[in-house]
Amino acid sequence: MKLNRIEDLLAQLVAFATVSSQSNLAMIDWVEDFLIQAGFDVHRVSAKGEPKAGLLAKFGAGEGGTLLSAHSDVVPVAGQAWSSDPFTLTRRDDRLVGRGATDMKGFLACVLALAETLPARPPTAPVMIALSWDEELGCRGIAQMIDQVLPTLGRPDLCIVGEPTLMRLGTGHKGKTSYRAICHGEPGHSAMAPRFRNALHLGADLINALREEQDWLQAEGAREPGHEIAYSTVHAGKMTGGVALNIVPERAEIDFEIRAIAADDPEEILSRIIRRLPDGIEITTTGSYPGLSAEADHPAFANLRGLLPDPEPVKVSYGTEAGFFAALGIPTVVCGPGTMRDGHQPDESIACSELALCAQVLQQLLRPSGEKG
């Protein structure tokens, strides 16, 4: 695989403005045609009730092989100070700038560059690709796709989720569950405020309960070495309520999350929070994805690990789709070019050297039958 070909493919992918709030179908159509021309059997999975889709594709017959996983969506650019068009790939010295260059169209460009070489250099075992949607919204797309993975592709020996790890072997991350709390108060004139239940006061009670639980987790909760923050966390990210200063608020909403290490059950954490709350607060789950906790010395990872410049495993602080594949019993790791420090930022970029390393690792990992490493 040549770097200029990867750069050309990345430019094509970045040009599709697949912000999660918009359709990804133009990009999916393009990738689907690309993979069909490369000899893949391609299965499209359509999203329920919205103009989005994902792909499950396979080159080669039989069981086993390697599954390469990516997502098609990117985070918004609104409100960010970009110095160039975020959807036009721009080269600056050794870096390529564009939305999604790091998270995670750079990996996908490497995968597509590999894919088009397979007809001339058939691999020993099948090569599979999973391309999802709405990963940035809490892994919503893969949750709709996951039940079709094994029936469509067979059972891979290894799954690589190509989120940016600087091509380190990512063996773990926390799971996440998000919630919305509706606080029910009573409307009334603020001159008579003590006579009415204030929904914002209930919201304050919830936030205080979240802080108390976080303090407990930090002081006494379970630990999982390797994480930057080794214990589970709770976080309130958004609070709204009230209509006017002279009206006692009837309703308030709070969005919060729990990011749990493998040793913790988020429902147990939530139950401790709820026990601290007064009546009048209704909590519903709005999304979730599982964590990942893989053993670095698993035999399925040995070949990949031996190809990496730094074989020491790491745990990543962000969430990925890896836990969905691991739950199917597929040995799964996170490993991709770039670093998340560059993701979600204005002037998001990736080093050409990182793309070259990713391409090299994939090519050696999936080398053709009879070809020496």
C-alpha positions as CSV (number, residue, x, y, z in Angstrom):
1,M,0.0,0.0,0.0
2,K,1.4,3.4,-1.0
3,L,1.0,6.4,1.3
4,N,-0.2,8.6,-1.6
5,R,-3.1,6.1,-2.2
6,I,-4.1,6.2,1.4
7,E,-4.0,10.0,1.3
8,D,-6.3,10.0,-1.8
9,L,-8.7,7.7,-0.1
10,L,-8.7,9.8,3.1
11,A,-9.4,12.9,1.1
12,Q,-12.5,11.1,-0.4
13,L,-13.7,10.0,3.0
14,V,-13.2,13.4,4.7
15,A,-15.2,15.1,1.9
16,F,-18.3,13.3,3.1
17,A,-19.6,15.5,5.9
18,T,-20.8,12.6,8.0
19,V,-21.5,14.6,11.1
20,S,-23.7,12.4,13.4
21,S,-26.7,14.7,13.0
22,Q,-26.7,14.2,9.2
23,S,-27.2,11.2,6.9
24,N,-24.1,9.1,6.1
25,L,-25.7,7.4,3.1
26,A,-23.5,9.1,0.4
27,M,-20.4,7.8,2.1
28,I,-21.9,4.4,2.6
29,D,-22.9,4.2,-1.0
30,W,-19.3,5.1,-2.1
31,V,-17.6,2.6,0.3
32,E,-20.1,-0.1,-0.7
33,D,-19.3,0.3,-4.4
34,F,-15.6,0.4,-3.6
35,L,-15.7,-2.9,-1.7
36,I,-17.8,-4.6,-4.3
37,Q,-15.3,-3.7,-6.9
38,A,-12.5,-5.1,-4.7
39,G,-14.3,-8.4,-4.6
40,F,-16.0,-8.2,-1.2
41,D,-19.4,-9.7,-0.4
42,V,-21.2,-6.6,1.1
43,H,-24.2,-6.6,3.3
44,R,-25.9,-3.3,4.1
45,V,-27.6,-2.7,7.5
46,S,-30.1,0.2,7.4
47,A,-30.8,2.3,10.5
48,K,-34.2,2.2,12.0
49,G,-36.2,5.3,11.2
50,E,-33.4,7.5,9.9
51,P,-31.4,7.9,6.7
52,K,-28.3,6.1,7.8
53,A,-26.7,2.7,7.3
54,G,-23.7,0.5,8.0
55,L,-21.8,-2.2,6.1
56,L,-20.7,-5.7,6.9
57,A,-18.2,-6.9,4.2
58,K,-16.2,-10.1,3.7
59,F,-13.4,-11.1,1.4
60,G,-12.7,-14.9,1.3
61,A,-14.7,-17.8,2.4
62,G,-15.0,-19.8,5.6
63,E,-14.6,-19.2,9.2
64,G,-11.8,-17.4,11.1
65,G,-9.9,-14.4,9.8
66,T,-9.7,-10.8,10.9
67,L,-12.5,-8.3,11.3
68,L,-11.5,-4.6,11.0
69,S,-14.0,-2.2,12.6
70,A,-14.6,1.5,12.0
71,H,-17.4,4.1,12.3
72,S,-18.5,6.5,9.6
73,D,-19.6,9.4,11.6
74,V,-17.7,12.4,12.9
75,V,-18.3,15.1,15.5
76,P,-19.6,18.5,14.6
77,V,-17.4,21.4,13.5
78,A,-19.8,24.2,14.5
79,G,-18.3,26.7,16.9
80,Q,-14.7,25.5,16.3
81,A,-12.1,27.8,14.8
82,W,-10.8,25.8,11.8
83,S,-8.1,27.5,9.7
84,S,-9.2,25.6,6.6
85,D,-12.3,23.8,5.3
86,P,-12.8,20.9,7.7
87,F,-14.2,18.7,4.9
88,T,-11.3,19.3,2.5
89,L,-8.2,17.3,3.4
90,T,-5.2,19.6,3.6
91,R,-1.6,18.6,3.9
92,R,0.6,20.5,6.3
93,D,4.2,19.1,6.3
94,D,3.8,15.6,7.6
95,R,0.2,16.0,8.8
96,L,-3.2,15.7,7.1
97,V,-5.8,18.1,8.4
98,G,-9.6,17.4,8.1
99,R,-12.5,16.4,10.3
100,G,-12.3,12.7,10.9
101,A,-8.7,12.4,9.8
102,T,-7.8,10.9,13.3
103,D,-11.3,9.8,14.5
104,M,-11.4,7.6,12.5
105,K,-11.3,7.9,8.8
106,G,-7.5,7.6,8.7
107,F,-7.9,4.0,9.8
108,L,-10.7,3.4,7.3
109,A,-8.5,4.8,4.5
110,C,-5.8,2.3,5.4
111,V,-8.4,-0.5,5.4
112,L,-9.7,0.5,2.0
113,A,-6.2,0.7,0.6
114,L,-5.6,-2.8,1.9
115,A,-8.9,-4.0,0.5
116,E,-8.2,-3.2,-3.1
117,T,-5.0,-5.2,-3.0
118,L,-6.6,-8.4,-1.9
119,P,-7.8,-9.7,-5.3
120,A,-4.2,-9.8,-6.5
121,R,-2.8,-11.0,-3.2
122,P,-5.5,-13.2,-1.5
123,P,-4.9,-13.6,2.2
124,T,-4.7,-16.9,4.1
125,A,-7.9,-16.3,6.0
126,P,-11.0,-14.1,5.4
127,V,-10.7,-10.3,5.8
128,M,-13.9,-8.6,7.1
129,I,-14.9,-5.0,7.6
130,A,-17.6,-3.6,9.8
131,L,-18.5,0.1,9.2
132,S,-21.1,1.6,11.6
133,W,-22.9,4.9,12.2
134,D,-23.6,7.1,15.2
135,E,-20.7,5.8,17.3
136,E,-20.2,9.4,18.4
137,L,-23.7,9.4,19.9
138,G,-23.0,6.5,22.2
139,C,-22.4,3.6,19.8
140,R,-26.0,3.6,18.6
141,G,-25.3,2.1,15.1
142,I,-23.3,-0.9,16.2
143,A,-26.0,-1.8,18.7
144,Q,-28.4,-2.3,15.7
145,M,-25.8,-4.1,13.6
146,I,-24.2,-6.5,16.2
147,D,-26.8,-9.3,15.9
148,Q,-26.0,-9.6,12.2
149,V,-22.2,-9.8,12.5
150,L,-21.8,-13.6,13.1
151,P,-24.7,-14.7,10.7
152,T,-23.3,-12.5,8.0
153,L,-19.5,-12.8,8.4
154,G,-18.9,-16.0,10.3
155,R,-16.8,-16.0,13.5
156,P,-13.5,-14.0,13.1
157,D,-10.4,-15.1,15.0
158,L,-9.6,-11.4,15.8
159,C,-11.4,-8.1,15.7
160,I,-9.4,-4.8,15.5
161,V,-11.3,-1.6,16.3
162,G,-9.2,1.1,14.7
163,E,-9.7,4.0,17.1
164,P,-6.6,6.1,17.5
165,T,-4.1,4.5,20.0
166,L,-0.8,5.6,18.3
167,M,-0.8,1.9,17.1
168,R,-0.6,0.6,20.7
169,L,-2.5,-2.5,21.7
170,G,-5.6,-1.2,23.5
171,T,-7.0,-3.9,25.7
172,G,-9.5,-2.0,27.9
173,H,-11.8,0.9,28.4
174,K,-14.8,1.6,30.7
175,G,-18.4,1.0,29.7
176,K,-20.8,3.9,29.7
177,T,-24.5,4.3,30.6
178,S,-26.2,7.6,30.1
179,Y,-29.4,8.8,31.9
180,R,-31.9,11.6,31.9
181,A,-33.5,12.7,35.1
182,I,-36.9,14.5,35.0
183,C,-37.5,16.5,38.2
184,H,-41.2,17.2,38.8
185,G,-42.1,20.4,40.7
186,E,-45.1,22.6,41.1
187,P,-45.6,25.9,39.3
188,G,-46.4,29.0,41.3
189,H,-45.6,32.7,41.8
190,S,-42.1,33.2,43.2
191,A,-43.6,35.5,45.9
192,M,-45.1,32.3,47.4
193,A,-42.1,30.1,46.6
194,P,-42.0,28.2,49.9
195,R,-45.5,26.8,49.2
196,F,-44.4,25.0,46.0
197,R,-42.0,22.3,45.1
198,N,-39.1,23.7,43.1
199,A,-37.9,21.4,40.3
200,L,-34.5,23.0,40.2
201,H,-34.1,22.3,43.9
202,L,-34.8,18.6,43.2
203,G,-32.2,18.9,40.4
204,A,-29.7,20.2,43.0
205,D,-30.5,17.3,45.2
206,L,-29.6,14.9,42.4
207,I,-26.4,16.7,41.5
208,N,-25.4,16.6,45.2
209,A,-26.1,12.8,45.2
210,L,-23.9,12.4,42.1
211,R,-21.1,14.3,43.8
212,E,-21.4,12.2,47.0
213,E,-21.3,9.0,45.0
214,Q,-18.3,10.2,43.1
215,D,-16.5,11.0,46.3
216,W,-17.3,7.5,47.6
217,L,-16.0,5.8,44.4
218,Q,-12.9,7.8,44.5
219,A,-12.2,7.0,48.2
220,E,-13.5,3.4,48.5
221,G,-14.5,2.1,45.1
222,A,-13.0,-0.7,43.1
223,R,-9.8,-0.1,41.1
224,E,-8.7,-1.3,37.7
225,P,-5.0,-0.6,37.1
226,G,-4.0,0.9,33.8
227,H,-6.8,3.5,33.5
228,E,-5.8,7.1,33.8
229,I,-8.7,7.3,36.4
230,A,-8.7,3.8,37.9
231,Y,-12.2,3.9,39.4
232,S,-15.7,4.4,38.0
233,T,-16.9,7.9,37.5
234,V,-20.3,9.8,37.5
235,H,-20.8,13.0,35.7
236,A,-23.6,15.5,35.2
237,G,-23.3,17.2,31.8
238,K,-26.4,19.2,31.2
239,M,-29.2,20.8,33.4
240,T,-32.2,22.8,32.2
241,G,-35.3,24.1,33.9
242,G,-37.5,27.0,34.7
243,V,-39.2,29.6,32.4
244,A,-38.9,32.9,34.3
245,L,-37.4,34.2,37.5
246,N,-40.8,34.9,39.1
247,I,-42.2,31.4,38.4
248,V,-41.3,28.4,40.6
249,P,-40.0,25.8,38.1
250,E,-42.4,23.0,37.4
251,R,-39.8,20.8,35.5
252,A,-36.1,20.4,35.3
253,E,-34.0,18.0,33.3
254,I,-30.5,16.7,34.0
255,D,-28.4,14.5,31.7
256,F,-25.8,12.4,33.5
257,E,-23.6,9.4,33.0
258,I,-21.8,6.5,34.7
259,R,-18.5,5.2,33.3
260,A,-17.9,1.9,35.0
261,I,-14.8,-0.2,35.2
262,A,-15.3,-4.0,34.7
263,A,-15.6,-4.7,38.4
264,D,-18.6,-2.3,38.9
265,D,-22.2,-2.7,37.8
266,P,-23.6,0.7,36.8
267,E,-27.1,-0.3,38.0
268,E,-25.7,-0.8,41.5
269,I,-24.1,2.6,41.3
270,L,-27.4,4.1,40.2
271,S,-29.3,2.4,43.0
272,R,-27.0,4.0,45.5
273,I,-27.6,7.4,44.0
274,I,-31.4,6.9,43.9
275,R,-31.4,5.9,47.6
276,R,-30.2,9.5,48.4
277,L,-32.9,11.2,46.4
278,P,-36.3,12.7,47.5
279,D,-39.5,11.8,45.7
280,G,-40.3,13.6,42.4
281,I,-37.3,12.6,40.3
282,E,-37.9,10.2,37.4
283,I,-34.7,8.6,35.9
284,T,-34.6,6.8,32.5
285,T,-31.7,5.2,30.6
286,T,-30.9,7.0,27.3
287,G,-28.0,4.9,26.0
288,S,-25.2,2.5,26.9
289,Y,-22.3,0.6,25.6
290,P,-20.2,-2.1,27.2
291,G,-16.6,-1.7,28.3
292,L,-13.7,-3.8,27.1
293,S,-11.4,-5.9,29.3
294,A,-9.1,-8.1,27.2
295,E,-6.1,-10.2,28.2
296,A,-3.1,-8.9,26.4
297,D,-1.5,-12.3,26.3
298,H,-4.5,-13.9,24.5
299,P,-3.1,-16.1,21.6
300,A,-5.3,-14.2,19.1
301,F,-3.3,-11.0,19.7
302,A,0.1,-12.5,19.4
303,N,0.8,-11.8,15.7
304,L,-0.6,-8.3,15.9
305,R,1.4,-7.5,19.1
306,G,4.6,-8.8,17.5
307,L,4.2,-6.3,14.6
308,L,3.8,-3.2,16.8
309,P,6.8,-0.9,17.6
310,D,5.6,-0.8,21.2
311,P,3.9,-4.1,22.2
312,E,3.0,-3.0,25.7
313,P,-0.8,-2.9,26.2
314,V,-2.6,0.2,27.1
315,K,-6.1,1.1,28.3
316,V,-7.9,4.0,26.6
317,S,-9.9,6.7,28.4
318,Y,-12.6,7.0,25.7
319,G,-15.4,4.5,24.7
320,T,-15.4,2.4,21.6
321,E,-17.5,-0.3,19.9
322,A,-15.0,-3.0,21.0
323,G,-17.1,-4.3,23.8
324,F,-20.0,-5.2,21.5
325,F,-17.7,-7.6,19.5
326,A,-16.0,-8.9,22.7
327,A,-19.5,-9.8,24.0
328,L,-19.9,-12.1,21.0
329,G,-16.8,-14.0,22.1
330,I,-14.6,-12.5,19.5
331,P,-11.1,-11.6,20.8
332,T,-11.1,-7.8,20.4
333,V,-8.6,-5.0,20.8
334,V,-8.5,-1.3,20.0
335,C,-5.5,-0.4,17.8
336,G,-5.3,2.4,15.2
337,P,-3.3,5.3,13.9
338,G,-3.2,8.7,15.5
339,T,-4.1,9.9,19.0
340,M,-7.4,11.0,20.5
341,R,-5.6,14.2,21.6
342,D,-6.1,15.3,18.0
343,G,-9.6,14.0,17.7
344,H,-12.7,16.3,18.2
345,Q,-10.4,19.4,17.9
346,P,-10.4,22.2,15.4
347,D,-7.8,21.5,12.7
348,E,-8.0,17.8,13.6
349,S,-5.0,16.0,11.9
350,I,-3.1,12.8,11.7
351,A,0.6,12.3,10.9
352,C,1.4,10.6,7.6
353,S,3.9,8.4,9.5
354,E,1.1,7.0,11.6
355,L,-0.9,6.1,8.5
356,A,2.2,4.5,7.0
357,L,2.7,2.4,10.2
358,C,-0.9,1.3,10.3
359,A,-0.8,0.3,6.6
360,Q,2.4,-1.7,7.2
361,V,1.0,-3.5,10.3
362,L,-2.2,-4.4,8.4
363,Q,-0.4,-5.6,5.4
364,Q,2.0,-7.8,7.4
365,L,-0.8,-9.1,9.6
366,L,-2.9,-10.1,6.6
367,R,-0.2,-11.2,4.2
368,P,-1.1,-13.6,1.5
369,S,-0.9,-17.4,1.8
370,G,2.7,-18.5,1.3
371,E,4.2,-15.0,1.6
372,K,7.0,-14.7,4.1
373,G,6.8,-12.0,6.8
